[in-house]
């Protein structure tokens, strides 16, 4: 089923495809949470904010493109989207909240925009994520951001990074090599535990 003009109080849980209306600027908390049949969602450029848990546990969602005007992704917004393989972020300036992609176990690659702001546990349990390049403006990695990313082999750290929070790469058992920036001043506990 393909629904146009989503913005109604109720949308059937069994839909497989959704096209959000251009009159919508925000997707509110848990809008499509638990829509396990949902495979595709089209989000227009009018949407600037996706609030907490909007696509949480949409276990059939395969791919999604987030528009150029997007500025905020909420808490656990894609948590448990276990079929999600590709996320395209078109915005150049976006804040991504805690646990946003936690448990996206099929996600293999994501390109983060240059002015991305990350919170803790964002990619925790993304067990298929193999490589990632972090935004050049980042100076610190928040806690547990790559915890149990067991397929991660390569990561590019920005040159101005100075510190890590705890358990950043804990459980990244395939991470073989990492080059620390020359300005790095602090490594806390369990940064490379079980690597």
C-alpha positions as CSV (number, residue, x, y, z in Angstrom):
1,X,0.0,0.0,0.0
2,X,1.3,3.5,-0.9
3,X,0.0,6.4,1.2
4,X,0.2,10.0,0.0
5,X,-0.2,13.0,2.2
6,X,0.7,11.4,5.5
7,X,-0.1,13.9,8.3
8,X,-3.4,12.3,9.4
9,X,-3.9,11.3,13.0
10,X,-4.0,7.6,12.1
11,X,-2.0,5.7,9.5
12,X,-2.6,1.9,9.1
13,X,0.2,0.0,10.8
14,X,0.4,-2.6,7.9
15,X,1.5,-0.1,5.2
16,X,4.7,-1.0,3.2
17,X,5.4,2.4,1.6
18,X,4.8,6.0,2.8
19,X,5.1,9.3,1.1
20,X,5.0,12.2,3.5
21,X,3.0,15.3,2.4
22,X,4.9,18.5,1.5
23,X,2.8,20.3,4.0
24,X,4.5,18.5,6.9
25,X,7.6,20.1,8.5
26,X,8.1,17.8,11.5
27,X,7.5,14.1,12.1
28,X,6.3,13.8,15.6
29,X,7.4,11.2,18.3
30,X,6.7,7.6,17.4
31,X,4.8,8.5,14.3
32,X,5.6,5.1,12.6
33,X,7.1,3.2,15.5
34,X,6.5,-0.5,15.2
35,X,5.4,-0.4,11.5
36,X,7.1,-3.7,10.8
37,X,5.8,-4.0,7.2
38,X,7.2,-0.6,6.2
39,X,9.9,-0.9,3.6
40,X,10.2,2.5,2.0
41,X,9.5,6.1,3.2
42,X,9.7,9.2,1.1
43,X,10.4,12.4,3.1
44,X,10.1,15.8,1.3
45,X,12.5,18.7,1.7
46,X,9.9,20.5,3.8
47,X,10.7,18.2,6.8
48,X,13.3,19.7,9.0
49,X,12.9,17.6,12.2
50,X,12.3,13.9,12.9
51,X,11.5,13.5,16.5
52,X,12.2,10.6,18.9
53,X,11.4,7.0,17.9
54,X,9.7,7.9,14.6
55,X,10.9,4.8,12.7
56,X,11.8,2.7,15.8
57,X,11.5,-1.0,15.2
58,X,10.5,-0.6,11.6
59,X,12.3,-3.9,11.0
60,X,11.5,-4.1,7.2
61,X,12.7,-0.6,6.3
62,X,15.5,-1.0,3.7
63,X,16.7,2.4,2.7
64,X,15.9,6.0,3.5
65,X,17.1,9.4,2.2
66,X,16.9,12.4,4.6
67,X,16.3,15.7,2.9
68,X,18.6,18.7,2.5
69,X,16.7,20.9,5.1
70,X,16.9,18.3,7.8
71,X,18.5,19.7,11.0
72,X,17.6,17.3,13.7
73,X,17.2,13.5,14.2
74,X,15.7,12.5,17.5
75,X,16.4,9.8,20.2
76,X,16.2,6.2,18.9
77,X,14.8,7.5,15.6
78,X,15.9,4.3,13.7
79,X,16.5,2.1,16.6
80,X,16.0,-1.6,15.7
81,X,15.6,-1.0,12.0
82,X,17.4,-4.3,11.4
83,X,16.9,-4.4,7.6
84,X,18.1,-0.9,7.0
85,X,21.2,-1.1,4.7
86,X,21.5,2.5,3.4
87,X,21.0,5.9,5.0
88,X,21.6,9.0,2.8
89,X,22.0,12.3,4.6
90,X,21.6,15.2,2.2
91,X,21.8,18.0,4.8
92,X,25.1,19.7,5.5
93,X,24.3,20.6,9.1
94,X,22.5,18.1,11.2
95,X,22.3,17.1,14.9
96,X,21.8,13.4,15.6
97,X,20.6,12.4,19.0
98,X,21.4,9.4,21.3
99,X,20.9,5.9,20.0
100,X,19.7,7.1,16.7
101,X,20.9,4.1,14.7
102,X,21.3,1.6,17.5
103,X,20.6,-2.0,16.4
104,X,20.6,-1.2,12.7
105,X,22.4,-4.5,12.2
106,X,22.3,-4.5,8.3
107,X,23.7,-1.0,7.9
108,X,27.0,-1.3,6.1
109,X,28.0,2.3,5.3
110,X,26.9,5.9,6.1
111,X,28.4,9.2,4.9
112,X,28.1,11.9,7.6
113,X,27.7,15.5,6.5
114,X,30.6,17.9,7.3
115,X,28.7,19.7,10.1
116,X,27.2,16.6,11.8
117,X,26.8,16.7,15.6
118,X,26.8,13.2,17.2
119,X,25.6,12.0,20.7
120,X,26.4,8.8,22.6
121,X,25.5,5.3,21.4
122,X,24.5,6.4,17.9
123,X,25.9,3.4,16.1
124,X,25.8,0.9,19.0
125,X,25.2,-2.6,17.7
126,X,25.5,-1.8,14.0
127,X,27.2,-5.1,13.5
128,X,27.5,-4.8,9.7
129,X,29.0,-1.3,9.6
130,X,32.5,-1.8,8.0
131,X,33.8,1.7,7.4
132,X,33.0,5.3,8.4
133,X,34.6,8.8,7.9
134,X,33.8,11.2,10.7
135,X,33.0,14.9,10.1
136,X,36.1,17.2,10.0
137,X,34.7,19.5,12.7
138,X,34.6,16.9,15.4
139,X,37.0,17.2,18.3
140,X,35.6,14.5,20.6
141,X,33.8,11.2,20.2
142,X,30.9,10.6,22.7
143,X,30.6,7.4,24.7
144,X,29.8,4.0,23.2
145,X,29.3,5.5,19.7
146,X,30.6,2.4,18.0
147,X,30.1,-0.2,20.8
148,X,29.8,-3.7,19.3
149,X,30.2,-2.6,15.7
150,X,31.8,-6.0,15.2
151,X,32.4,-5.6,11.4
152,X,34.1,-2.2,11.7
153,X,37.6,-2.4,10.0
154,X,38.3,1.2,9.0
155,X,37.6,4.5,10.5
156,X,39.0,7.9,9.5
157,X,39.3,10.3,12.4
158,X,39.4,14.1,11.8
159,X,42.7,15.8,12.4
160,X,41.4,18.1,15.1
161,X,40.1,15.4,17.4
162,X,41.5,15.7,20.9
163,X,39.7,13.1,23.1
164,X,37.4,10.1,23.3
165,X,34.8,9.2,25.8
166,X,34.7,5.7,27.3
167,X,34.0,2.4,25.4
168,X,34.1,4.1,22.0
169,X,35.3,1.0,20.1
170,X,34.5,-1.7,22.7
171,X,33.6,-4.9,20.9
172,X,34.9,-3.8,17.5
173,X,36.6,-7.1,17.1
174,X,37.7,-6.6,13.5
175,X,39.3,-3.1,14.0
176,X,42.9,-3.8,13.1
177,X,44.4,-0.4,12.7
178,X,43.6,3.2,13.8
179,X,45.7,6.3,13.5
180,X,45.2,8.7,16.4
181,X,45.4,12.4,15.5
182,X,48.5,14.2,16.9
183,X,46.4,16.5,19.1
184,X,44.8,13.6,21.0
185,X,45.3,14.3,24.7
186,X,43.0,11.8,26.5
187,X,42.1,8.1,26.2
188,X,39.6,6.9,28.9
189,X,38.8,3.4,30.0
190,X,37.7,0.6,27.7
191,X,38.3,2.6,24.5
192,X,39.6,-0.5,22.7
193,X,38.3,-3.2,25.0
194,X,37.6,-6.5,23.3
195,X,39.0,-5.3,20.0
